């Protein structure tokens, strides 16, 4: 299968991290700030597609999924930078004489920060993904060991399972909004309200690896319509903030469907080598951001808080200024790139020596 998938994923990761950076700064223009909060939803769809794809490839090549090895490899990817961030943040709290509860520290360290409380507000999404990393391989192992087919597609129930998960999550979002006064931590960050977006990515991965030719044919045949409908599904984020009932319930379902459509569009309908030069440069910029998106995502909030502490208290630069905004964007990208090179890359190299992939992950 073509590596256009990797290019598309890195480009969309770059778009997602830019949206996240924009939503967390006061200087961002209102119309961009209104829609940029959905960058995490794009990350969720991409993660579901990637992790589902890794597990499907492993099963197709080895006829089994090694749960222990999968979790260890994920740990080498996620934990080194995450726990370094946690230590640095706790130190900053102590340095600034700010209170931090043991409950929040515990929640952060065991990836339950979206239920117990957090040290870093943005890491709630990592908790959702960590729970997904545990649930998905268990589900796929169960399906592969309890299938009724002697050969072929052992995961044919994935579409039905996704519909079930999506329906349950939507119902729980509606009930939560009706029964509990709105609170962003409760309504927006809980795994049981958000995991459907990751499973939608898994659904797309299922069709990619088990129905590739028909999926490719349909996307290429209807690419214009797919792009229009994908944008239409995402566009409600421009109309209301995330504390709105519709946006916070049905809207979240629409967002992951729209982002899934964009993912398919860029995987199958965009060939970078055929693009005009200016579009290639544009895409390469986003691809660069995408390749360092995890590091940028982790450290951008620390960069913002440090800038606020240093600039506002030391040299009196207002938060609502292009200087603060530019420093935040450039600093987040720079620190993300540096930490990726000195922490994540060596950890991944060690991972490949100790626990190499069981599948040829192309």
C-alpha positions as CSV (number, residue, x, y, z in Angstrom):
1,X,0.0,0.0,0.0
2,X,1.3,3.5,-0.8
3,X,3.1,5.6,1.8
4,X,0.8,8.5,1.0
5,X,-0.9,7.4,4.2
6,X,2.1,8.4,6.3
7,X,2.3,11.8,4.5
8,X,-1.4,12.4,5.0
9,X,-1.2,11.5,8.7
10,X,1.7,13.8,9.4
11,X,0.0,16.6,7.5
12,X,-3.2,16.2,9.5
13,X,-1.2,15.9,12.8
14,X,0.5,19.2,11.9
15,X,-3.0,20.8,11.3
16,X,-4.2,19.4,14.6
17,X,-1.3,20.7,16.7
18,X,-1.6,24.1,15.1
19,X,-5.3,24.2,16.1
20,X,-4.3,23.2,19.7
21,X,-1.7,25.9,19.9
22,X,-4.2,28.5,18.7
23,X,-6.9,27.5,21.1
24,X,-4.7,28.0,24.1
25,X,-3.6,31.6,23.6
26,X,-5.6,34.7,24.3
27,X,-4.3,36.5,21.3
28,X,-5.8,34.1,18.8
29,X,-8.5,35.8,16.7
30,X,-12.0,35.0,18.0
31,X,-13.1,33.2,14.8
32,X,-10.0,30.9,14.9
33,X,-10.3,30.4,18.7
34,X,-13.9,29.4,18.3
35,X,-13.1,26.4,16.0
36,X,-9.5,25.6,17.0
37,X,-10.5,23.6,20.2
38,X,-11.5,20.7,18.0
39,X,-7.9,19.9,17.1
40,X,-7.9,17.2,19.8
41,X,-10.8,15.5,18.0
42,X,-8.6,15.3,14.9
43,X,-5.8,13.8,17.0
44,X,-8.3,11.2,18.4
45,X,-9.3,10.0,14.9
46,X,-5.7,9.8,13.7
47,X,-4.7,7.9,16.8
48,X,-7.5,5.4,16.3
49,X,-6.6,4.9,12.7
50,X,-2.9,4.5,13.5
51,X,-3.2,2.2,16.5
52,X,-5.9,0.1,14.9
53,X,-3.7,-0.1,11.8
54,X,-0.7,-1.3,13.8
55,X,-2.7,-4.1,15.5
56,X,-4.4,-5.1,12.2
57,X,-1.0,-5.3,10.5
58,X,0.4,-7.4,13.3
59,X,-2.5,-9.8,13.2
60,X,-2.4,-10.1,9.4
61,X,1.3,-10.9,9.4
62,X,1.5,-13.1,12.6
63,X,-2.1,-14.4,13.1
64,X,-1.9,-13.0,16.6
65,X,-1.6,-9.8,18.7
66,X,1.0,-9.7,21.4
67,X,-0.7,-7.6,24.1
68,X,2.4,-7.3,26.4
69,X,4.7,-6.3,23.6
70,X,2.2,-3.8,22.3
71,X,1.8,-2.1,25.7
72,X,5.6,-2.0,26.2
73,X,6.2,-0.4,22.8
74,X,3.5,2.1,23.5
75,X,5.2,2.8,26.9
76,X,8.5,3.6,25.2
77,X,6.7,6.0,22.9
78,X,4.5,7.8,25.5
79,X,6.1,7.6,29.0
80,X,9.6,9.1,28.8
81,X,8.4,12.5,27.6
82,X,5.2,12.4,29.6
83,X,6.8,11.7,32.9
84,X,9.6,14.3,32.2
85,X,6.8,16.8,31.7
86,X,5.1,15.8,34.9
87,X,8.3,16.3,36.9
88,X,9.1,19.6,35.3
89,X,5.6,20.9,35.9
90,X,5.6,19.8,39.6
91,X,8.9,21.6,40.0
92,X,7.4,24.7,38.5
93,X,4.4,24.5,40.9
94,X,6.9,24.3,43.8
95,X,9.0,27.1,42.4
96,X,6.0,29.4,42.1
97,X,4.7,28.4,45.5
98,X,1.4,27.2,44.0
99,X,-0.6,24.5,45.7
100,X,-1.1,21.1,44.1
101,X,-3.1,18.3,45.6
102,X,-1.9,14.7,46.0
103,X,-5.1,13.6,44.2
104,X,-4.1,15.6,41.1
105,X,-0.6,14.3,41.2
106,X,-1.9,10.7,41.5
107,X,-4.4,11.3,38.6
108,X,-1.6,12.7,36.4
109,X,0.9,9.9,37.2
110,X,-1.5,7.0,36.6
111,X,-3.4,8.5,33.6
112,X,-6.6,9.1,35.4
113,X,-6.3,12.9,35.3
114,X,-9.6,13.2,33.4
115,X,-11.4,11.6,36.4
116,X,-9.2,12.4,39.5
117,X,-7.7,15.7,38.5
118,X,-4.6,16.9,36.7
119,X,-1.3,18.6,37.0
120,X,-1.3,19.7,33.4
121,X,-4.8,20.6,32.1
122,X,-4.2,19.5,28.5
123,X,-3.1,15.9,29.4
124,X,-6.7,14.8,29.8
125,X,-6.6,13.7,26.2
126,X,-3.6,11.5,26.9
127,X,-5.6,9.7,29.5
128,X,-8.4,9.0,27.0
129,X,-5.8,7.6,24.6
130,X,-4.1,5.5,27.3
131,X,-7.4,3.9,28.2
132,X,-8.0,3.3,24.5
133,X,-4.6,1.6,24.2
134,X,-5.7,-0.9,26.9
135,X,-9.2,-1.5,25.5
136,X,-8.6,-1.9,21.8
137,X,-6.0,-4.7,21.8
138,X,-8.1,-6.6,24.3
139,X,-11.1,-6.2,22.0
140,X,-9.2,-7.4,18.9
141,X,-7.7,-10.3,20.7
142,X,-11.2,-11.4,21.9
143,X,-12.6,-11.1,18.3
144,X,-9.7,-13.0,16.8
145,X,-10.0,-15.8,19.4
146,X,-13.8,-16.1,19.2
147,X,-14.5,-15.7,15.6
148,X,-16.9,-18.0,13.7
149,X,-15.0,-17.9,10.4
150,X,-12.3,-20.4,9.6
151,X,-10.3,-18.0,7.5
152,X,-10.3,-14.5,6.1
153,X,-11.7,-11.4,7.9
154,X,-11.8,-12.2,11.7
155,X,-12.7,-8.6,12.5
156,X,-15.9,-8.3,10.5
157,X,-17.8,-7.2,13.6
158,X,-15.8,-4.0,13.9
159,X,-18.5,-1.9,12.1
160,X,-21.3,-3.1,14.4
161,X,-19.1,-2.6,17.5
162,X,-18.3,0.9,16.4
163,X,-22.0,1.7,16.0
164,X,-22.7,0.3,19.5
165,X,-19.9,2.4,21.1
166,X,-20.8,5.5,19.2
167,X,-24.5,5.2,20.2
168,X,-23.6,4.6,23.9
169,X,-21.2,7.5,24.0
170,X,-23.7,9.8,22.4
171,X,-26.4,8.8,24.8
172,X,-24.1,9.3,27.8
173,X,-23.1,12.8,26.5
174,X,-26.7,13.8,26.2
175,X,-27.6,12.5,29.6
176,X,-24.5,14.1,31.2
177,X,-25.4,17.4,29.7
178,X,-29.1,17.2,30.9
179,X,-28.4,15.9,34.4
180,X,-25.2,17.7,35.4
181,X,-24.6,21.4,35.3
182,X,-22.0,22.1,32.6
183,X,-18.4,21.8,33.6
184,X,-15.7,21.4,31.0
185,X,-13.8,18.8,33.0
186,X,-16.9,16.6,33.4
187,X,-18.5,17.1,30.1
188,X,-15.6,17.4,27.8
189,X,-12.7,15.3,29.2
190,X,-14.1,11.9,30.3
191,X,-13.1,8.8,28.5
192,X,-16.6,7.3,28.4
193,X,-17.8,10.4,26.6
194,X,-15.0,10.8,24.0
195,X,-13.7,7.3,23.1
196,X,-16.0,6.9,20.2
197,X,-13.8,9.3,18.1
198,X,-10.9,7.0,18.6
199,X,-13.0,3.9,17.6
200,X,-14.1,5.8,14.5
201,X,-10.4,5.9,13.5
202,X,-10.3,2.1,14.2
203,X,-13.3,1.7,11.9
204,X,-11.5,3.5,9.1
205,X,-8.3,1.4,9.7
206,X,-10.5,-1.7,9.4
207,X,-11.7,-0.7,6.0
208,X,-8.2,0.4,5.0
209,X,-6.6,-3.0,5.8
210,X,-9.5,-5.3,5.0
211,X,-11.4,-3.5,2.2
212,X,-8.6,-1.4,0.7
213,X,-9.5,-1.6,-3.0
214,X,-13.2,-0.9,-2.6
215,X,-12.5,1.9,-0.1
216,X,-9.9,3.5,-2.4
217,X,-12.3,3.2,-5.4
218,X,-15.1,4.9,-3.5
219,X,-13.0,7.7,-2.2
220,X,-11.4,8.5,-5.5
221,X,-14.8,8.3,-7.3
222,X,-16.5,10.6,-4.8
223,X,-13.5,12.7,-3.5
224,X,-15.2,16.1,-4.2
225,X,-18.3,15.1,-2.3
226,X,-16.3,13.6,0.5
227,X,-14.4,16.8,1.0
228,X,-17.5,19.0,0.9
229,X,-19.4,16.8,3.4
230,X,-16.3,16.5,5.7
231,X,-16.0,20.3,5.9
232,X,-19.7,20.5,6.4
233,X,-19.6,18.1,9.4
234,X,-16.7,20.1,10.9
235,X,-18.1,23.6,10.3
236,X,-20.6,23.7,13.3
237,X,-17.6,24.4,15.5
238,X,-17.7,27.9,13.9
239,X,-21.2,28.5,15.2
240,X,-21.1,27.9,18.9
241,X,-18.6,27.2,21.7
242,X,-18.1,23.7,23.2
243,X,-20.4,24.5,26.2
244,X,-23.3,24.5,23.8
245,X,-25.6,21.4,24.1
246,X,-25.7,20.5,20.5
247,X,-21.9,21.0,20.0
248,X,-21.1,19.1,23.1
249,X,-23.3,16.1,22.2
250,X,-24.1,15.5,18.5
251,X,-21.5,17.9,17.5
252,X,-18.7,15.8,18.8
253,X,-20.0,12.9,16.7
254,X,-20.1,15.1,13.6
255,X,-16.5,16.3,14.2
256,X,-15.0,12.9,14.2
257,X,-17.0,11.9,11.1
258,X,-15.8,15.0,9.4
259,X,-12.2,14.5,10.4
260,X,-12.4,10.9,9.3
261,X,-13.6,12.0,5.9
262,X,-10.6,14.4,5.7
263,X,-8.3,11.6,6.6
264,X,-9.6,9.4,3.8
265,X,-9.5,12.4,1.4
266,X,-5.8,13.1,2.1
267,X,-4.8,9.4,2.1
268,X,-6.4,8.5,-1.2
269,X,-7.1,11.7,-3.2
270,X,-4.1,14.0,-2.6
271,X,-0.8,13.1,-4.3
272,X,1.8,15.4,-3.0
273,X,4.2,15.0,-6.0
274,X,1.4,16.3,-8.3
275,X,0.7,19.5,-6.3
276,X,1.9,23.0,-7.3
277,X,5.1,24.1,-5.6
278,X,3.5,26.5,-3.2
279,X,1.1,23.8,-2.0
280,X,4.0,21.4,-1.5
281,X,5.8,24.0,0.6
282,X,2.6,24.6,2.6
283,X,2.1,20.9,3.2
284,X,5.8,20.3,4.1
285,X,5.4,22.9,6.9
286,X,2.5,21.1,8.4
287,X,4.2,17.7,7.9
288,X,7.2,19.0,9.9
289,X,4.9,20.1,12.7
290,X,3.1,16.7,12.5
291,X,6.4,14.8,13.0
292,X,7.0,16.6,16.2
293,X,3.4,17.0,17.3
294,X,3.6,14.9,20.4
295,X,6.5,16.9,21.9
296,X,4.9,20.2,20.9
297,X,1.6,19.1,22.4
298,X,3.1,18.0,25.7
299,X,5.3,21.1,26.3
300,X,3.2,23.9,24.8
301,X,1.3,24.6,28.0
302,X,4.6,24.8,30.0
303,X,6.0,27.2,27.5
304,X,2.8,29.3,27.7
305,X,2.9,29.4,31.5
306,X,6.6,30.1,31.7
307,X,6.2,33.0,29.2
308,X,3.3,34.4,31.2
309,X,5.4,34.2,34.4
310,X,8.5,35.6,32.9
311,X,7.2,38.2,30.4
312,X,4.3,39.5,32.4
313,X,6.2,39.7,35.7
314,X,9.7,40.6,34.5
315,X,9.5,42.8,31.4
316,X,5.8,43.6,31.5
317,X,4.9,42.2,28.1
318,X,1.1,41.8,27.9
319,X,-0.5,38.5,27.1
320,X,-2.6,40.1,24.4
321,X,0.4,41.0,22.3
322,X,2.0,39.7,19.1
323,X,5.3,39.4,21.1
324,X,3.8,37.0,23.6
325,X,1.9,35.1,20.9
326,X,4.9,34.7,18.7
327,X,7.1,33.6,21.6
328,X,4.5,31.1,22.6
329,X,4.2,29.6,19.1
330,X,7.9,29.5,18.3
331,X,8.8,28.4,21.8
332,X,6.4,25.6,21.8
333,X,7.6,24.3,18.5
334,X,11.3,24.7,19.4
335,X,10.9,22.9,22.8
336,X,8.8,20.2,21.1
337,X,11.5,19.6,18.5
338,X,14.3,19.6,21.1
339,X,12.6,17.3,23.6
340,X,11.6,14.9,20.8
341,X,15.2,14.6,19.6
342,X,16.8,14.2,23.1
343,X,14.1,12.2,24.9
344,X,11.6,10.5,22.5
345,X,14.0,9.5,19.7
346,X,16.5,7.8,21.9
347,X,13.7,6.0,23.7
348,X,12.3,4.7,20.4
349,X,15.7,3.6,19.3
350,X,16.1,1.6,22.5
351,X,12.6,0.2,22.0
352,X,13.6,-1.1,18.5
353,X,16.6,-2.8,20.0
354,X,14.8,-4.4,22.9
355,X,11.3,-4.9,21.5
356,X,11.3,-4.7,17.7
357,X,8.0,-4.7,16.0
358,X,6.5,-8.1,15.2
359,X,5.0,-6.7,12.0
360,X,6.5,-4.8,9.0
361,X,4.7,-1.6,9.7
362,X,4.6,0.1,6.3
